[in-house]
């Protein structure tokens, strides 16, 4: 009987401990967000809270309780400006991880990574490509497209998933545990990292005419149909409460969050409240 009680209580204790660690990591990344916000304000670089971070701001006025990272969005021009000034402006506390700033880059987007000697909050799946694998913030570029949807844009999204998957297999940051992954692992032996990044960047900016009135976030793991919006949905950033600060979100968060998540104000059932990034 006592054995049964112990077995029943143990998972609850483990979950409680995990949530305490998530909260601790959130406080670290919140401090990082404040540093990024300070730099963006100083250099007049607009940005938005994105994806789960935007959802947290709207639904929780802070982090989704089980979320373990922060996502930001920048229009392509602002993204490129941030990439130019960030290595110096963010200071020695941080590494700017991008294919133009590091040799063994494995990611098709920009990451601001905290440089730390602490063994806490490490991403072991990238430890072989960089010793700086601690707390990070993802910054996603936003690019122009001509329509809300089209066959060419669907292919653009599919091609990005293929290129990103091939890059992950080449750099050994994902396991080849499915047939498509095995195919990409095989294909990765015949292309260079430099070639993959050239293709990724070309694919990002394929439709980047300023006359195009729609925006897509191709670096997202969601399909392109969930990540394409009218330009007016973003507009001038609006500051809203997030934890103990005020941070920018797009003009029409309802349209964006409904497109991505559906009924975004209803939290998922407990079994789907999972930690994503395996720190």
Helices and strands as residue ranges (DSSP letters): H 2-42, E 48-49, H 51-59, E 70-75, H 76-89, E 94-97, E 110-114, G 124-126, E 136-145, H 151-171, H 179-188, H 193-204, E 214-216, G 224-226, E 228-230, G 231-233, E 238-242, E 245-249, H 253-261, G 270-272
